[in-house]
Amino acid sequence: MEKDYFQEMFEQAISFEKSGQFDLAQNIYNVALQLLPETERSFRAQLLLRRGAIAYKLKNLRGAFDDFSAAMSTDPALARRFNGDFSKFYEEGCHCK
């Protein structure tokens, strides 16, 4: 699959998030994570970040923590950027800055 396809999925999921359709956005992130090659580490981390932000909004704290942790271990630059502060991680995933 081409990277453009995943970018389109990502943008569609963000649109669903913005309109409050979290279940649809979460489904897209789930499918994208299943299909995305393991070599796409940075993009995988972005997907995990966004899915974690949805889990947090839905009060699924375990799911949010797991996705945030997986995103940071997938892309260590994220760990350095947020220095383990999940509130900042959540805000970026939700574009709530």
Backbone as a printed PyTorch tensor [residue, N CA C, xyz], in Angstrom:
tensor([[[  0.8450,  -1.1810,   0.0000],
         [  0.0000,   0.0000,   0.0000],
         [  0.8880,   1.2420,   0.0000]],

        [[  0.3820,   2.2520,  -0.6310],
         [  1.1420,   3.4790,  -0.7430],
         [  0.9420,   4.3720,   0.4780]],

        [[  1.9670,   5.1650,   0.7560],
         [  1.9020,   6.0540,   1.9180],
         [  0.7500,   7.0520,   1.7970]],

        [[  0.4370,   7.4860,   0.5670],
         [ -0.6730,   8.4220,   0.3670],
         [ -1.9860,   7.8360,   0.8840]],

        [[ -2.1470,   6.5340,   0.7200],
         [ -3.3600,   5.8630,   1.1890],
         [ -3.4870,   6.0100,   2.7050]],

        [[ -2.3800,   5.8190,   3.4040],
         [ -2.4020,   5.9340,   4.8590],
         [ -2.6210,   7.3860,   5.2850]],

        [[ -2.0560,   8.3120,   4.5280],
         [ -2.2590,   9.7280,   4.8440],
         [ -3.7370,  10.0950,   4.6800]],

        [[ -4.3790,   9.5700,   3.6480],
         [ -5.8040,   9.8170,   3.4460],
         [ -6.6250,   9.2250,   4.5930]],

        [[ -6.2550,   8.0260,   5.0340],
         [ -6.9400,   7.4090,   6.1680],
         [ -6.7910,   8.2850,   7.4100]],

        [[ -5.5720,   8.7600,   7.6290],
         [ -5.2620,   9.6010,   8.7780],
         [ -6.1180,  10.8700,   8.7610]],

        [[ -6.1800,  11.5160,   7.6090],
         [ -6.9630,  12.7450,   7.4980],
         [ -8.4520,  12.4920,   7.6910]],

        [[ -8.9400,  11.3520,   7.1860],
         [-10.3450,  11.0070,   7.3770],
         [-10.6410,  10.7760,   8.8570]],

        [[ -9.7400,  10.0880,   9.5330],
         [ -9.9310,   9.8300,  10.9620],
         [ -9.9490,  11.1400,  11.7470]],

        [[ -9.0830,  12.0610,  11.4010],
         [ -9.0580,  13.3590,  12.0810],
         [-10.3800,  14.0940,  11.8580]],

        [[-10.9190,  14.0070,  10.6440],
         [-12.2190,  14.6260,  10.3690],
         [-13.3060,  14.0330,  11.2560]],

        [[-13.2800,  12.7150,  11.4000],
         [-14.2550,  12.0720,  12.2780],
         [-14.0700,  12.5190,  13.7250]],

        [[-12.8200,  12.6350,  14.1510],
         [-12.5570,  13.1090,  15.5200],
         [-13.1540,  14.4900,  15.7350]],

        [[-12.8840,  15.3810,  14.7980],
         [-13.3430,  16.7650,  14.9260],
         [-14.8590,  16.8630,  14.9830]],

        [[-15.5400,  15.9170,  14.3430],
         [-17.0030,  15.9360,  14.3510],
         [-17.5750,  15.1000,  15.4960]],

        [[-16.6900,  14.6170,  16.3950],
         [-17.1420,  13.8660,  17.5620],
         [-17.4790,  12.4120,  17.2950]],

        [[-17.1330,  11.9150,  16.1190],
         [-17.3930,  10.5210,  15.7710],
         [-16.1620,   9.6740,  16.1140]],

        [[-15.9310,   9.5600,  17.4120],
         [-14.7140,   8.9260,  17.8990],
         [-14.6250,   7.4510,  17.5410]],

        [[-15.7640,   6.7630,  17.5270],
         [-15.7360,   5.3410,  17.2000],
         [-15.2630,   5.1080,  15.7670]],

        [[-15.7020,   5.9580,  14.8400],
         [-15.2660,   5.8200,  13.4480],
         [-13.7820,   6.1480,  13.3060]],

        [[-13.3490,   7.1980,  13.9800],
         [-11.9280,   7.5530,  13.9310],
         [-11.0780,   6.4250,  14.5090]],

        [[-11.5020,   5.8930,  15.6280],
         [-10.7640,   4.8090,  16.2770],
         [-10.6760,   3.5920,  15.3560]],

        [[-11.7560,   3.2820,  14.6620],
         [-11.7430,   2.1540,  13.7260],
         [-10.7330,   2.3660,  12.6080]],

        [[-10.6670,   3.5850,  12.0940],
         [ -9.6960,   3.8720,  11.0350],
         [ -8.2760,   3.7160,  11.5620]],

        [[ -8.0100,   4.2420,  12.7610],
         [ -6.6730,   4.0860,  13.3280],
         [ -6.3320,   2.6140,  13.5250]],

        [[ -7.3020,   1.8270,  13.9680],
         [ -7.0610,   0.3940,  14.1620],
         [ -6.6790,  -0.2900,  12.8570]],

        [[ -7.4220,  -0.0010,  11.7970],
         [ -7.1310,  -0.6140,  10.4930],
         [ -5.7760,  -0.1410,   9.9730]],

        [[ -5.5240,   1.1550,  10.0730],
         [ -4.2450,   1.6870,   9.5910],
         [ -3.0690,   1.0540,  10.3380]],

        [[ -3.2010,   0.8870,  11.6470],
         [ -2.1210,   0.2770,  12.4280],
         [ -1.8980,  -1.1820,  12.0360]],

        [[ -2.9610,  -1.8740,  11.6520],
         [ -2.8250,  -3.2670,  11.2280],
         [ -2.1350,  -3.3690,   9.8740]],

        [[ -2.4110,  -2.4250,   8.9740],
         [ -1.8980,  -2.4890,   7.6120],
         [ -0.5620,  -1.7950,   7.4040]],

        [[ -0.2490,  -0.8400,   8.2550],
         [  0.9650,  -0.0410,   8.0910],
         [  2.2050,  -0.9010,   8.3210]],

        [[  3.1620,  -0.8360,   7.4080],
         [  4.4040,  -1.5950,   7.6080],
         [  5.1260,  -1.1550,   8.8910]],

        [[  5.7410,  -2.1000,   9.5600],
         [  6.4640,  -1.8180,  10.8090],
         [  7.5770,  -0.7830,  10.6050]],

        [[  8.0750,  -0.6730,   9.3870],
         [  9.1730,   0.2610,   9.1100],
         [  8.7380,   1.7200,   9.1860]],

        [[  7.4420,   1.9710,   9.1320],
         [  6.9100,   3.3470,   9.1980],
         [  6.7320,   3.7590,  10.6580]],

        [[  7.8410,   3.8330,  11.3700],
         [  7.8040,   4.0380,  12.8190],
         [  7.2220,   5.3970,  13.2210]],

        [[  7.6140,   6.4470,  12.5590],
         [  7.1430,   7.7760,  12.9370],
         [  5.6350,   7.9130,  12.7020]],

        [[  5.1720,   7.4290,  11.5680],
         [  3.7460,   7.5050,  11.2630],
         [  2.9550,   6.5970,  12.2080]],

        [[  3.5030,   5.4320,  12.5100],
         [  2.8590,   4.5130,  13.4530],
         [  2.7050,   5.2050,  14.8130]],

        [[  3.7250,   5.9170,  15.2360],
         [  3.6600,   6.6270,  16.5150],
         [  2.5660,   7.6960,  16.4840]],

        [[  2.4060,   8.3880,  15.3570],
         [  1.3480,   9.3940,  15.2360],
         [ -0.0310,   8.7580,  15.3530]],

        [[ -0.1970,   7.6050,  14.7090],
         [ -1.4800,   6.9020,  14.7910],
         [ -1.7770,   6.4700,  16.2240]],

        [[ -0.7730,   5.9550,  16.8880],
         [ -0.9410,   5.5360,  18.2820],
         [ -1.2710,   6.7280,  19.1760]],

        [[ -0.6140,   7.8370,  18.9280],
         [ -0.8800,   9.0590,  19.6930],
         [ -2.3260,   9.4870,  19.5390]],

        [[ -2.8160,   9.5190,  18.3060],
         [ -4.1880,   9.9450,  18.0640],
         [ -5.1910,   8.9610,  18.6670]],

        [[ -4.9230,   7.6580,  18.5020],
         [ -5.8290,   6.6600,  19.0620],
         [ -5.8260,   6.7430,  20.5860]],

        [[ -4.6680,   7.0050,  21.1760],
         [ -4.5800,   7.1740,  22.6180],
         [ -5.3650,   8.3820,  23.1020]],

        [[ -5.3430,   9.4570,  22.3220],
         [ -6.0990,  10.6550,  22.6900],
         [ -7.6000,  10.3730,  22.6850]],

        [[ -8.0530,   9.5750,  21.7200],
         [ -9.4750,   9.2000,  21.6990],
         [ -9.8000,   8.3540,  22.9220]],

        [[ -8.9460,   7.3890,  23.2180],
         [ -9.1820,   6.5380,  24.3900],
         [ -9.2840,   7.4070,  25.6460]],

        [[ -8.4280,   8.4060,  25.7540],
         [ -8.4550,   9.3010,  26.9100],
         [ -9.7740,  10.0660,  26.9640]],

        [[-10.2200,  10.5810,  25.8220],
         [-11.4940,  11.3060,  25.7750],
         [-12.6530,  10.4150,  26.2000]],

        [[-12.5510,   9.1310,  25.8560],
         [-13.6110,   8.1850,  26.1840],
         [-13.4250,   7.5750,  27.5760]],

        [[-12.4750,   8.1300,  28.3260],
         [-12.1830,   7.7040,  29.7030],
         [-11.6650,   6.2710,  29.7970]],

        [[-11.0720,   5.8010,  28.7130],
         [-10.3860,   4.5090,  28.6980],
         [ -8.9170,   4.7910,  29.0150]],

        [[ -8.6440,   5.0120,  30.2960],
         [ -7.3070,   5.4440,  30.6910],
         [ -6.2490,   4.3780,  30.4240]],

        [[ -6.5880,   3.1120,  30.6010],
         [ -5.6400,   2.0310,  30.3190],
         [ -5.2810,   2.0220,  28.8330]],

        [[ -6.2920,   2.1490,  27.9610],
         [ -6.0440,   2.1840,  26.5190],
         [ -5.2050,   3.3910,  26.1300]],

        [[ -5.5000,   4.5380,  26.7320],
         [ -4.7310,   5.7480,  26.4460],
         [ -3.2830,   5.5680,  26.8750]],

        [[ -3.0820,   5.0750,  28.0810],
         [ -1.7260,   4.8630,  28.5880],
         [ -0.9620,   3.8860,  27.6930]],

        [[ -1.6240,   2.7900,  27.3150],
         [ -0.9670,   1.7880,  26.4730],
         [ -0.5640,   2.3710,  25.1190]],

        [[ -1.4800,   3.1400,  24.5010],
         [ -1.1600,   3.7340,  23.2010],
         [ -0.0820,   4.8050,  23.3190]],

        [[ -0.1630,   5.6480,  24.3540],
         [  0.8630,   6.6710,  24.5330],
         [  2.2270,   6.0250,  24.7680]],

        [[  2.2540,   4.9880,  25.5830],
         [  3.5080,   4.2850,  25.8600],
         [  4.0520,   3.6350,  24.5960]],

        [[  3.1630,   3.0040,  23.8240],
         [  3.5930,   2.3570,  22.5830],
         [  4.1150,   3.3910,  21.5910]],

        [[  3.4700,   4.5500,  21.5250],
         [  3.9300,   5.6080,  20.6180],
         [  5.3280,   6.0690,  20.9960]],

        [[  5.5540,   6.2370,  22.2930],
         [  6.8730,   6.6970,  22.7290],
         [  7.9490,   5.6420,  22.5010]],

        [[  7.6240,   4.3720,  22.6650],
         [  8.6460,   3.3540,  22.4310],
         [  8.8500,   3.1200,  20.9360]],

        [[  7.8330,   3.4050,  20.1350],
         [  7.9510,   3.2670,  18.6830],
         [  8.8060,   4.3820,  18.0990]],

        [[  8.6450,   5.5820,  18.6250],
         [  9.4040,   6.7390,  18.1480],
         [ 10.0130,   7.4550,  19.3560]],

        [[ 11.2380,   7.0840,  19.7180],
         [ 11.8680,   7.6590,  20.9090],
         [ 11.9520,   9.1880,  20.8970]],

        [[ 11.9040,   9.8010,  19.7210],
         [ 11.9250,  11.2650,  19.6640],
         [ 10.6970,  11.8330,  20.3760]],

        [[  9.5840,  11.1170,  20.3380],
         [  8.3930,  11.5660,  21.0660],
         [  8.6400,  11.5490,  22.5670]],

        [[  9.2890,  10.5200,  23.0320],
         [  9.5800,  10.4220,  24.4640],
         [ 10.4270,  11.6030,  24.9120]],

        [[ 11.4100,  11.9490,  24.1070],
         [ 12.2660,  13.0940,  24.4560],
         [ 11.4750,  14.3940,  24.4040]],

        [[ 10.6050,  14.5280,  23.4170],
         [  9.8410,  15.7640,  23.2400],
         [  8.8770,  16.0050,  24.3900]],

        [[  8.2520,  14.9530,  24.8840],
         [  7.2590,  15.1070,  25.9400],
         [  7.8110,  14.8140,  27.3170]],

        [[  8.9930,  14.2230,  27.3770],
         [  9.6540,  13.9340,  28.6480],
         [  8.7230,  13.2000,  29.6230]],

        [[  7.9140,  12.2760,  29.0800],
         [  7.0510,  11.4720,  29.9370],
         [  5.8120,  12.1780,  30.4470]],

        [[  5.5580,  13.4100,  30.0060],
         [  4.4010,  14.1670,  30.4670],
         [  3.2050,  13.8370,  29.5750]],

        [[  2.3550,  12.9180,  30.0410],
         [  1.2320,  12.4690,  29.2280],
         [  0.2110,  13.5690,  28.9900]],

        [[  0.1320,  14.5690,  29.8540],
         [ -0.8380,  15.6370,  29.6070],
         [ -0.4580,  16.4010,  28.3400]],

        [[  0.8260,  16.6490,  28.1440],
         [  1.2720,  17.3080,  26.9150],
         [  1.0590,  16.3850,  25.7200]],

        [[  1.3100,  15.1110,  25.9340],
         [  1.1400,  14.1090,  24.8840],
         [ -0.3220,  14.0750,  24.4500]],

        [[ -1.2140,  14.0780,  25.4080],
         [ -2.6510,  14.0830,  25.1340],
         [ -3.0440,  15.3440,  24.3760]],

        [[ -2.5760,  16.4880,  24.8350],
         [ -2.9310,  17.7580,  24.1970],
         [ -2.4960,  17.7760,  22.7460]],

        [[ -1.3020,  17.2670,  22.4540],
         [ -0.8470,  17.2640,  21.0670],
         [ -1.7000,  16.3000,  20.2540]],

        [[ -2.0290,  15.1620,  20.8080],
         [ -2.8510,  14.2080,  20.0880],
         [ -4.2350,  14.7490,  19.7930]],

        [[ -4.7040,  15.6210,  20.6380],
         [ -6.0450,  16.2020,  20.4540],
         [ -6.0080,  17.5540,  19.7790]],

        [[ -4.8380,  18.0540,  19.4990],
         [ -4.6840,  19.4070,  18.9500],
         [ -5.3870,  20.4170,  19.8360]],

        [[ -5.1750,  20.2860,  21.1570],
         [ -5.8280,  21.1720,  22.1210],
         [ -4.9150,  22.2800,  22.6070]],

        [[ -3.8150,  22.5190,  21.9620],
         [ -2.8460,  23.4970,  22.4480],
         [ -3.4410,  24.8850,  22.5260]]])
